[in-house]
Amino acid sequence: MKRLAGIISMLALAGCAALEPATQQQTGWAGAWGASPTIPPAGGKAFENQTVRQVVRLSTGGSAVRIRFTNEYSDKPLDIGAATIAIAGADGKPTGEILALTFGGKPSVAIPAGAPLLSDPVALSVKALDSLSLSIFLPTATGPCTCHFAGTATAYLSGPGDFTRTGFEPASTFTNRAFISGVEVTRPDPRTIIAFGDSITDGTASTVNANKRWPDVLAERLAAAGFARPISNQAIAGNRILSWQSPIFGDPALARFDRDVLSVPNARWLVILEGVNDIGMGAAAPPSAAQLIAGYRQMIARAEARGITTYIATILPYEGARYYQEAGETVRSQVNAWIRTNTDAAGFIDFDAAMRDPANPKKMKADLQSGDWLHPNDAGYKVMGDAVDLALFK
């Protein structure tokens, strides 16, 4: 019996050893770009008989592409009259062949109220850091847009008509992400990194259209190192872990976690940077460190149950921000102490240490903040992206 148990054990170990490389190399869908949708505010953007063109930069390449559309916060179906993709030029306009998206083989679709929808795959070879131009014709009144509020990228709106196959000069522009929440690609190693957080991961105060968010910097470093990884940015500006604040700030992290983390294809690593809005925004009395830590532990447990390795990032200093308070600073210090010593997550990323002023650790370095003492500037986001150890994702 002992010999049989030993043989079974050896076979199990051999099976695990054989399985791991195959898992890593098996072609599959990967989350190459993401933008978490939020509830439209009253009087939010609406469209009718217009074409919207949006540009997204991919964190990694692949041989086929599909788009995740969203109508998740609408009470009526969303009519997509036509949609196309193409490689984008420096000006965001399509270059080369413009490819039609289909939906169950058809060129148009009605997305049910409250639902997302994946397009059919399109054979398109894309490289890491390529930009895609995505055009959507909206023939009927959409109602308030299920958008990602802080897009930090220009979207282009046409006058009346379908311009998905011809391009157009915009009648107006805006900086939300409209009706799209993800771009997925097929690749031999589809293991995906999820960047999950608030405005600091969303890139608030970074240069529009410049892709200066810290996950963008990380994507560039991974590509330069020769092992580009898919990164899906699932941050929402203003987001909190524990409580709801405003429609455009999204559902709390604990409420949106399944959609924005667990549903991303082949999610393998998770970086969580969140909590400053819990201790600051609108909080006369911030939640306790114990309450926030319980929230982190919930996310870690839910991720690791799906085989996702989780890293927690320390909360950045924020003295000087409009909602700074000493009670919140005490909670931040306690939470960061737990992050640096906890054994729940696989590890931590010390953004606080990278960004704080040595002369006053409650504040960011002056040359790394955007002017509001809460959000980094482009240089600060680069410091953050450079502070991440690439070996965490090998």
C-alpha positions in Angstrom: 0.0 0.0 0.0 2.9 2.4 0.8 4.5 1.6 -2.5 1.2 2.2 -4.3 0.7 5.5 -2.5 4.2 6.5 -3.4 3.6 5.7 -7.1 0.3 7.7 -7.1 2.1 10.6 -5.4 4.9 10.5 -8.0 2.4 10.4 -10.9 0.5 13.3 -9.4 3.7 15.3 -9.1 4.8 14.4 -12.7 1.3 15.4 -13.9 1.6 18.8 -12.2 5.1 19.3 -13.7 3.9 18.4 -17.1 0.7 20.5 -16.8 2.4 23.8 -15.8 4.4 24.4 -19.1 1.4 23.3 -21.2 -0.9 25.8 -19.3 1.6 28.6 -19.8 2.0 27.9 -23.6 -1.6 27.0 -24.5 -3.1 29.5 -26.9 -6.1 31.3 -25.4 -7.8 34.6 -25.0 -6.1 37.3 -22.9 -7.2 40.6 -21.6 -5.0 43.1 -23.6 -6.9 46.2 -22.6 -9.7 47.1 -20.1 -11.9 49.9 -18.9 -14.4 49.1 -16.1 -17.9 50.6 -16.9 -19.7 52.8 -14.5 -23.3 53.9 -13.9 -24.2 56.9 -16.0 -24.9 60.1 -14.1 -28.2 61.9 -14.6 -28.1 63.6 -18.0 -25.1 61.5 -19.1 -23.9 61.3 -22.6 -26.3 59.9 -25.2 -26.1 59.3 -28.9 -28.3 58.8 -31.9 -27.5 58.2 -35.6 -23.8 58.9 -34.9 -20.5 57.1 -35.1 -18.0 57.1 -32.2 -14.4 56.4 -32.9 -12.2 55.3 -29.9 -8.5 54.5 -29.7 -7.0 51.9 -27.4 -3.4 50.8 -26.9 -2.9 47.1 -26.4 -0.5 45.8 -23.7 0.3 42.7 -25.8 -0.1 41.2 -29.2 -1.9 38.3 -30.7 -3.3 36.8 -33.9 -7.0 37.5 -33.4 -9.0 40.2 -31.6 -12.5 40.5 -30.1 -14.2 43.4 -28.4 -16.2 43.4 -25.2 -19.1 45.8 -25.5 -21.1 46.9 -22.5 -24.7 48.0 -21.9 -24.6 47.0 -18.3 -26.1 50.1 -16.7 -28.9 50.8 -19.2 -32.5 49.9 -18.9 -33.0 49.5 -22.7 -31.3 47.6 -25.4 -28.3 49.2 -27.2 -28.4 49.0 -31.0 -25.0 48.6 -32.7 -25.6 49.3 -36.3 -22.1 48.5 -37.4 -18.6 48.3 -35.8 -15.1 48.2 -37.3 -11.5 47.9 -36.1 -8.2 48.8 -37.7 -4.7 49.5 -36.6 -4.6 53.2 -35.6 -2.1 55.7 -36.8 -0.4 58.4 -34.7 -3.5 60.6 -35.1 -5.9 57.8 -34.0 -7.4 57.4 -37.5 -7.5 54.0 -39.0 -4.6 52.9 -41.1 -4.5 49.9 -43.5 -7.5 47.6 -43.8 -10.6 48.4 -41.9 -12.2 45.2 -40.6 -15.9 44.7 -39.9 -16.9 43.2 -36.5 -19.7 40.7 -36.5 -22.0 39.4 -33.8 -23.0 35.8 -34.3 -22.1 36.3 -37.9 -24.2 39.4 -38.4 -23.0 42.9 -38.9 -25.4 44.5 -36.3 -26.7 43.5 -32.9 -29.0 44.7 -30.0 -27.2 44.3 -26.7 -29.8 43.5 -24.0 -30.3 46.0 -21.2 -27.9 45.3 -18.3 -25.6 43.0 -20.3 -22.1 42.9 -21.9 -21.5 41.4 -25.3 -18.5 39.9 -27.0 -18.0 40.4 -30.7 -17.0 37.5 -32.9 -13.2 37.1 -33.2 -11.5 38.9 -36.1 -8.2 37.6 -37.6 -5.9 40.5 -37.1 -2.2 40.3 -36.2 -1.3 42.9 -33.5 1.9 43.6 -31.6 2.4 44.7 -28.0 1.8 48.5 -27.7 -0.1 48.6 -31.0 -3.1 51.0 -31.0 -6.5 50.0 -32.4 -9.1 52.3 -33.9 -12.6 51.1 -33.0 -15.6 52.8 -34.7 -19.2 52.1 -33.6 -22.3 53.3 -35.4 -25.2 53.9 -33.0 -28.4 54.2 -35.2 -31.0 54.7 -32.5 -31.2 56.8 -29.3 -28.9 55.1 -26.8 -30.0 56.7 -23.6 -27.3 57.6 -21.1 -24.1 55.9 -22.0 -22.6 53.0 -20.0 -19.2 54.6 -20.0 -15.8 54.5 -18.3 -15.7 58.1 -17.0 -12.0 58.9 -16.8 -10.8 57.6 -20.2 -7.7 59.9 -20.4 -8.1 59.5 -24.1 -9.9 61.3 -26.8 -13.1 59.8 -28.4 -14.3 61.2 -31.7 -18.0 61.8 -32.4 -19.3 62.2 -36.0 -22.2 64.1 -37.3 -25.3 62.1 -38.4 -24.5 58.8 -40.2 -22.5 55.6 -40.3 -18.8 56.3 -40.9 -17.4 53.0 -39.6 -15.9 52.1 -43.0 -14.8 55.5 -44.2 -13.4 57.5 -41.4 -14.6 61.0 -40.6 -13.6 64.4 -39.2 -15.1 64.7 -35.8 -18.0 67.0 -35.0 -17.0 66.9 -31.4 -14.8 65.0 -28.9 -15.0 63.7 -25.4 -12.7 61.7 -23.0 -14.9 58.9 -21.7 -14.8 55.3 -22.9 -18.2 54.7 -24.5 -19.9 51.2 -24.6 -16.6 49.3 -24.6 -15.0 47.6 -21.6 -12.4 45.2 -23.0 -10.2 44.1 -25.9 -9.1 40.5 -25.9 -6.5 38.8 -28.1 -5.5 35.2 -28.7 -1.9 34.4 -27.9 0.3 31.4 -27.0 0.7 32.5 -23.4 -2.5 34.2 -22.4 -1.8 34.7 -18.7 -3.1 38.1 -17.8 -2.2 40.8 -15.2 -5.1 42.7 -13.7 -4.4 46.2 -12.4 -7.3 46.9 -10.0 -7.8 50.1 -8.2 -9.0 53.7 -8.3 -7.9 57.0 -10.0 -4.2 56.4 -9.4 -4.3 53.2 -11.5 -6.8 54.8 -13.9 -4.2 57.5 -14.7 -6.1 60.6 -13.5 -4.1 63.8 -14.2 -1.8 62.1 -16.7 -1.4 63.5 -20.2 -4.4 62.7 -22.4 -3.7 60.3 -25.2 -0.1 59.7 -24.0 -0.6 56.3 -22.2 1.3 57.4 -19.1 -0.6 55.4 -16.5 1.6 53.2 -14.3 0.2 50.0 -15.9 1.1 51.5 -19.3 4.6 52.0 -18.1 4.7 48.4 -16.8 3.5 47.2 -20.2 6.3 49.0 -21.9 8.9 47.6 -19.5 7.6 44.0 -20.0 7.6 44.4 -23.8 11.2 45.9 -23.7 12.3 43.0 -21.5 11.1 40.5 -24.1 8.1 39.0 -22.3 5.1 41.3 -23.0 2.2 40.3 -20.7 -1.4 41.1 -21.2 -2.5 43.8 -18.8 -6.2 44.6 -18.2 -6.6 47.9 -16.4 -9.7 47.6 -14.2 -9.4 50.8 -12.3 -12.2 53.3 -11.7 -11.4 56.9 -10.6 -13.0 57.7 -7.3 -13.6 54.0 -6.5 -13.7 52.6 -2.9 -13.2 49.2 -1.5 -16.1 49.2 1.0 -18.7 51.7 0.1 -20.5 53.4 -2.8 -19.9 57.1 -3.4 -21.2 58.3 -6.8 -22.4 56.7 -10.0 -19.4 57.7 -12.0 -17.1 56.3 -9.3 -18.4 52.8 -9.9 -19.6 50.0 -7.7 -17.3 49.3 -4.6 -14.3 47.1 -5.3 -15.9 44.2 -3.4 -19.1 44.5 -5.4 -17.4 44.7 -8.9 -14.6 42.2 -8.2 -16.2 39.2 -10.0 -16.9 41.2 -13.1 -13.7 43.2 -13.3 -11.2 40.5 -12.1 -12.6 37.0 -12.2 -14.3 37.3 -15.6 -11.2 38.5 -17.4 -10.0 35.6 -19.5 -6.9 33.8 -18.2 -6.4 36.2 -15.3 -3.2 35.0 -13.6 -1.9 37.9 -11.5 -3.7 40.7 -9.7 -2.3 44.0 -8.4 -4.6 45.8 -6.0 -4.0 49.5 -5.3 -7.0 50.9 -3.5 -8.1 52.4 -0.2 -7.3 56.1 -0.3 -10.8 57.1 -1.2 -12.2 55.0 1.6 -10.1 56.9 4.1 -10.6 60.3 2.5 -13.4 60.9 0.1 -16.6 62.1 1.9 -15.6 60.3 5.1 -16.3 62.3 8.3 -14.9 59.2 10.1 -12.9 56.9 7.9 -13.3 53.1 8.2 -10.9 51.4 10.5 -7.7 49.7 9.3 -9.3 46.4 10.4 -12.3 47.0 8.1 -10.1 47.8 5.1 -7.8 44.8 5.8 -10.9 42.5 5.9 -11.8 43.9 2.4 -8.3 43.1 1.1 -8.5 39.6 2.5 -11.8 39.0 0.8 -10.4 40.0 -2.6 -7.2 37.9 -2.0 -9.3 34.8 -1.1 -11.7 35.2 -4.0 -8.7 35.6 -6.4 -6.7 32.8 -5.1 -9.7 30.4 -5.3 -9.4 31.0 -9.1 -5.6 30.4 -9.1 -4.8 34.2 -9.4 -1.7 35.3 -7.6 -2.3 38.6 -5.7 0.0 41.5 -4.8 -1.2 44.3 -2.6 0.3 47.8 -3.2 0.8 50.3 -0.4 -1.4 53.4 -0.4 0.3 56.5 -1.6 0.8 59.5 0.7 -1.8 62.2 0.3 -1.2 65.0 2.7 -2.2 68.3 0.9 -5.1 66.6 -0.9 -8.4 68.4 -0.3 -9.8 65.5 1.7 -6.7 64.8 3.8 -7.3 64.3 7.5 -5.1 63.0 10.3 -7.5 60.2 11.2 -7.3 59.0 7.6 -3.5 59.2 7.7 -3.4 57.0 10.8 -5.5 54.4 9.0 -3.3 54.6 5.9 -0.2 54.0 8.1 -1.8 51.0 9.8 -3.0 49.5 6.5 0.4 50.0 4.9 2.1 48.3 7.9 -0.2 45.3 7.4 0.5 45.2 3.6 4.2 45.1 4.2 4.0 42.2 6.7 0.9 40.2 5.7 1.0 36.6 4.7 -2.4 36.5 2.9 -1.2 37.9 -0.4 1.8 36.5 -2.5 3.6 39.8 -1.9 3.4 43.5 -2.0 4.5 46.5 -4.2 5.7 49.5 -2.2 4.4 52.5 -4.1 4.3 54.5 -0.9 8.1 54.1 -0.5 8.7 55.0 -4.1 6.6 58.2 -4.0 6.9 59.7 -0.6 8.9 62.7 0.4 11.7 61.6 2.7 11.5 64.9 4.5 7.7 64.4 5.1 6.5 60.9 4.5 2.9 61.9 4.7 3.3 63.8 1.3 4.3 62.8 -2.2 7.5 64.2 -3.6 6.6 67.6 -5.0 8.0 66.9 -8.4 6.0 63.6 -8.7 2.5 65.0 -8.0 0.1 66.7 -10.3 -0.8 69.7 -8.2 -3.6 68.2 -6.1 -1.2 66.2 -3.9 -3.3 63.1 -4.5 -2.6 62.1 -8.1 0.9 61.6 -9.6 1.9 63.5 -12.7 3.5 61.7 -15.7 6.8 61.5 -13.9 5.2 60.1 -10.8 3.3 57.4 -12.8 6.6 56.5 -14.4 8.3 56.1 -11.0 5.4 53.8 -10.0 5.6 51.7 -13.1 9.4 51.4 -12.7 9.0 50.3 -9.1 7.2 47.1 -10.0 9.6 44.1 -10.1 9.1 42.4 -13.5 10.0 39.0 -11.9 6.6 39.0 -10.2 5.1 38.1 -13.6 7.4 35.4 -14.9 
